[in-house]
Amino acid sequence: MKIVAAKKILKANDQLAAENRARLDAAGVFCLNVVGSPGSGKTTLLEALFAQLKDRLKPAVIEGDIAGSIDSERMERIGVPVVQINTEGACHLDANMIASALKEIELKGIDLLAIENVGNLVCTAGYDLGERLRIVVLSTSEGDDKARKYPAIFQGSHAMLITKTDLLPHTDFDLERIAADFKRLAPEGAVFQVSAVRGDGIAEAADWLADKCRGN
Amino acid sequence: MKIVAAKKILKANDQLAAENRARLDAAGVFCLNVVGSPGSGKTTLLEALFAQLKDRLKPAVIEGDIAGSIDSERMERIGVPVVQINTEGACHLDANMIASALKEIELKGIDLLAIENVGNLVCTAGYDLGERLRIVVLSTSEGDDKARKYPAIFQGSHAMLITKTDLLPHTDFDLERIAADFKRLAPEGAVFQVSAVRGDGIAEAADWLADKCRGN
């Protein structure tokens, strides 16, 4: 694991994001930006997807956190190369941080680079990192009103992964309501229901992601 | 319900926060800033606390949201005066927004003004609103590593309310771990475990809040 401290933003974010995208495309690496609230289950979802995809794709991860390296240690435990970005207070990753982190990753042989953003349903929405796909992770325990209260992050995402469906019997979460709200904000967006602890829905989400990686 | 759009910040936040605090103190209103992730259960907690305190305190609420008025409608349904602030994308409330909202509230007869901040475990940490007390709400479904990953918000809070304890049997949330982390960040901080849907722990938290309102 390597740790990169967030540096002052030197160039406009969009320009740097385009440079990151070009660099990753040239290296044949498909880049995924994973956003969601703190505790929505982003790391656990990635662990489950990587296990499902282990014979098909070679992944690497960039972990974004305010402080610490808890999630990076989890990735190391499952043998996935990881770079930790400590934002030192910043509430989202930006393209400049990703450009710095990319210098620490051996892209050769990597098919999928997953960037786990800082847990934040607001600020991450405004920053293109150079990804090809953005997914928003929403857990059933967060409530089904989140797309109405935080529309921007849903609007700019290619898929919504509803996590912790094992908790559905213990909540009043309405799957139809959130799906309808997401459809309104992102008409082309895919919706998956998963329980990483039970494995429900992981195969479908992994197949979809593998298809996207192959350019479909 | 009245809706105030977020205005350009005109003065330094801390100065405005001090002015808000002086104004609220002069009016005999105790101000509470409630922070936490999206879906941590802030609104449901306030509903439960207000029900418990209804013969002791007269509350009012300022609701902060990126968009919409879902939470304000919930407050109106239980007869609590409410002002909705739409931040129009901003990821936290600030003291200037609160100063604007205060113009829309009849403070006379109000004992407790609860400000429900935007759901955000990062950006809300840096902004004093003029409150006397800040509580951080963390749900059991978010995971017990949050104080380590988002230390600033816990460090500046007077109490941590662990919500959704009814979900404990269905998660691996470790109450001792989060309590130890919180104690390290906020040695004087109080910890409450509540389930608003079952009512567990609400009386204790409400008694503590009522004591604080009375200056104890």
Interface residues (C-beta under 8 A of the other chain):
Chain A: S37 P38 G39 S40 D65 I66 A67 G68 I70 G89 C91 V118 G119 N120 L121 V122 C123 S139 S141 E142 G143 D145 K146 R148 K149 Y150 P151 A152 K164 D166 L167 H170 T171
Chain B: S37 P38 G39 S40 D65 I66 A67 G68 I70 G89 C91 V118 G119 N120 L121 V122 C123 S139 S141 E142 G143 D145 K146 R148 K149 Y150 P151 A152 K164 D166 L167 H170 T171
